[in-house]
Amino acid sequence: MPRIARMIVPDQKTVYHVMSRSALDGYPFSDVDKDELVFIIKRLSKIYFADILGYCIMGNHFHLLVRTHPAEEFSDEEIKKRYRLYYGDDKYLVEDHIPLLRAKWSSLSEFIREIKQTFSRYYNKHHGRRGTLWGERFKSLIVENGETLINCLAYIDLNPIRAGIAARPEDYRWSSMGYHFQTGNKDDFLSWDFGLTEFGVSNKEERLLRYRKYVYETGAIKNGEERSVKGEGRKGIKRETIEKERRKGYQVTRMDRFLYRTRYFSDSGIIGSKAFVSRLYHRFQDHFQSVHEKKPKRISGLEGIYSLKHLSEA
């Protein structure tokens, strides 16, 4: 069965949420491996026309929120500069290769492919193995700027909380929030955007603080409360989980609604305002086999945000 074509917007700056999972069992990525994957992403983001807004490296998969730029934004001189950065000053760039590099370095698929292949070579060498490291091809989701972007970024930074391996997002070293707070965003690896430039927040430190407040109070962690979804075991709901629900009268909080809808940040194809989803759907309508026109679906509990698909909610 042929692959469904990936939805890519090459002629304008576009934000994508990218996810890729290892084909290996368990949690094969050690702390050292995670450090290396962050290093690779950091290095290649200086070559490709890509801004890294957020990321999270987990034990068997990674998330990346990236904004790509159109190829036409970059001059020949900029291509030459990035070529020297990538290959060194002693390598000569043939002028005829500039268009090829411009096309490659503006491609989301090429960017993620090189990240994964570079890490695969490292991983196989250091672990004495051969063969495939990654599972199916990476997922990518088109994300609208503004409120949708902030929600998606919060979803990414909250991965360690949902997995029960960190008490606070900034405690986890291999995530964008951890990188901001533990290194001060060393080398300006990450964008200072957070989606807040859409709302006129010009100071980057203020944007970081507002984003942190959003994650804690609005996105998913209310009043600094630790949240993990590992409480529900296969043999039944744990006693502490039941007691916690009793204490809040079994009310579904905003935190709960956010967590129940996290699939929309990975599986919905396009996510954003109704107009944004509708416009991009019509642009990529030939990607879908359905004879019926798809309508943007409102995501209940996330004000003003729509998706291309309606996903069942737990």
N, C-alpha and C positions, 0 to 999 in steps of 0.2 A: 504494500500500500504506500503510495507516494507521500512524502512529508508535506504537511501544511506549510505554506510559505510564511516566513516570519514577517510580522508587521514592523516595518522600518520607515521612518520619516527622514530621508536624507537631505531635504532642502531647507530644513530649519532646525534650530536647537530643540532637542527633545530629551526628556527624562525617561529612563527605563529602569525598572526594578528587575535585576537579573538574579537568578538562582541556579545553582548547579550542585549536584549531589554525587558523592563517591559511589563507585560500584562495589566497594569492599564492605564486608560485614562489620558491624559494631561501630566504634568510633576510632578510626585509624589515625587521625591527625593529632599528633602530640603538640605540646606547647611550642617546641622548636619548629615543627612543621607549620604551625599557624603563623609564627613570626616570619618564616620564609615566604609564605603566601602573601602576607601583608607587604613585605619588601618588594615582591614581584609586582603587585598591583601598583604600589607607589612609584616604582621605576617606570613601568610602562605607561602610567597615566601622564608622565611628563613627555612622552613621545606621541602618543595618540591624542587626537583632538577630543579629549574627554575630561570632564570635571567630576571628581568623586565627591558626592554629597554625603554618602554614608555607606557603611559596610558592617558585616559581622561574619567572622570565621568561626564555625562550630566544629565539633569533632568529626563530622562526616559530610558537611556541606558548607557552602558560603552564600551570602547575600551581598549584593552590590547595588547601590543606587547611583546611577551615573547619568550625567548630561552630556550628550554628544553634540558636536558642532558641525555645520556643513563644511564640506571640503573647500568651498570658494572663499571662506573666511581667512584662509592662510596663504600668505605670499610665498613665492619661491624662496626668498631669503629665510623665512621661518622654517620651510621644509629642510633647507640646508643646515640650519642651526640644530634642528632635532636629529638630523642624520648624524652630525658630529657627536651629539650627546649620546646617541645610541651606539655608534660604531667606533667612535674615537676620532681624533684630529688627523690621524694618518691615513684614513680612508677617503678616497676620492669619489664624489657623487657625479655620475654621468647625468648630464642635463636631461636626456631622454627618459630617465627613470623618475624624474620629479612628478609627472602626472600619476604614475603608478603608486608612488608613495603617498601622494595626496589622497588618492582613492582608498588605499589600504588604511591609512591612519585616521580616516573619518568613518570607518566601518565599525559598527558595534560588534558584528560577528567576528571580524578579524581581531579586535581587541580582546574579546573573551576567549577566543581560540588560542591566542598567544599566551594569555595568562595561564590557561589550563595546561597547554602543552609544556610551557616552561616549568610549571610546578610538577607536572608528571615526570619530567626528566630528573628534576631534583629528587623527588620522592623515591622513584625507582632506584636511583643510584645510592641514596643514603639508607635505603631499607633492603638493598640487595634483592630486588625483585624485577620482574618483567611483566609486560602486559598492560591491559587497560586499567586505568585508575578511576576514571569518571564513568558514571552511568549514562543515562540517556542525554541527548543534547540539552543545552541549558534552556531554561524558561526565561522569557522576557515579557514584561508587562509595561505598556505605555502609561505614564503617570502625568497628570496635569500639575502645573505649578500651583503654589499657594496652599490652601488648606489640605488638598489631597496629598501633596508632597509631604507636608508635615506629618500627616497620619501614617503614610508609608514609611517615612524615616523612623518614626516612633516604633512601628511594628518591627523594623529591622533591629533597632537598638534594644528592644525588649526580648529578643530571642533568648539570651542567657537567663532572664527572669522566668520566662515560660518553661525553660528546661530545668529550673531549680538549681542552677550552678552559680548564681550570683544574687546577692541581696539587693544591690542597686545597679542600674545600668552602667554607671561610670566605674564600677569596681571591675568590670570585665575588660581585660587588656586588649582583646582582639575584636573590638568594635569601634565604631566611629565616636560614640560618646566617651568610651574609655580613652581613645586616642586624644580627644580634645582635652579632657581633664587631667590625664596622666602625663601628657607631653606638651600641653599648650599648643597643640596642632603644629608640631615641629615640621619645619620646612614648608609650611602651608600646604601640606599634603591634601587636606580636605577643604572643600569649598566652605565658606562662611555663610552660605545662603540660608539653609534651613527652611526655604520657602518663604521666609519672612521679608525678603526684599520686596515681595509683592505688596507688603503692607506698610512700606515706608520706614522700616527700621534700619537706619543707616549704619549705626555703630555695631561692629562685629561682636564685641564682647556682650553687648546688650542682646543681640540676637541669640548668642549661646545661652545666656541666662534665661531668656524667654522660652527657648526651646526646652531647656531642662525643666522649667516649671510646667510646660505643656505636657511633657512625658510623665511627670509625677502626678499632676493634678487633673489633667484633662485626658491625656492619652490612655493611660492604663493603670498607673500606680497611684492610688488615692491616699493622700496624707502620709506618703512615705511608706505605706504598707507593702511588705514583701508579698509577691504573688507568684505562685508556681502552679502549673497545670499537671504536675506529676502526682497530685494527691489522689487521683482516682485510679486505683489499681485494678488488675484483672479480676481479683476475687471480690471486689465490691468497693464501696466508697469508704475511705478511712474515717475513723471516729472523729479526728480533729476537724475534718472537712465538714462533717455533719454538724458538729458543735458550732463551727464558724457560721454555717448557714442558719442555724437556730438563732444565734445571737443577732443576726441582721434580719430576722423574720422572713427568711427566704426571699427577700427582695432582690431583684436583679439590678445591680448597680451599673453605672456608666462604664466602670472598669470591666464588668462582665460582658456588657454589650460589645465593647471594643474587642475583647478576646474572642468572642463568638464569631466575629466577622473578619477575623484575620485572613481567612482563605481568599477574601476579595483582593488582598494585597499580593497574592501570588498566582491566582488562577482565573482572574476575570478578564484578561486580554487587554482591556482598556479601562481606566478608572479616572473619574474626574467629574466635572459638572455635566449636566444633561446635554448641553450644547456641545461640549468638548467630545464626549463619547459619541454622540450622533454624527458629528462632522468627521471624525476619524473612521467610524464604521463605514460611512459612505465612500471614503477614500479607499478602504480595503475590502469593499464588499465582495470582490471577486475571490477573496481568500476563503470564503465560507461556502459550504456545500448546501446549506439550507435554502430551500426555495422561498421561504417566508422571510420578509425583512425583519431584522433584529431591532428591537427597541431598547433604549437605555433603561436599565432596571434600577430603581431607587434602593439604596442600601439603608434599611431601617436602622436607626440608632446612630448613623453618621450623617449629620445634617448637611444637605445639599450635595451629597456625593452619590454618583451613579456608576454602574458597571455595565459591561457589555453582556455579561452572563448572570443569570440568577442561580446562586449556589445554595444548596440546602444548609441550614444552620443547625448546629448541635444544640 
